[in-house]
Amino acid sequence: MATYVVSTRGYMLSLIARLWFEDDGQDIAEYAVMLAVILVIVVGTLRLIGSNANNAFSSVASSLH
């Protein structure tokens, strides 16, 4: 039983060390953060333009009547 615990601990330590020092996963995380920032900017811009466009169309429609 004690050797199983030691071998499992060694495996977990090597797994943590490998995940900590490998750079492959960081690229995915960076792309996810950039995508989230771009989506926030796009959604904010669309909401701003959407409300302004609605006001502009409403004023044009009311002036036509």
Secondary structure, DSSP 4 states (H G I P E B T S, - for coil): -HHHHHHHHHHHHHHHHHHHH--HHHHHHHHHHHHHHHHHHHHHHHHHHHHHHHHHHHHHHHHH-
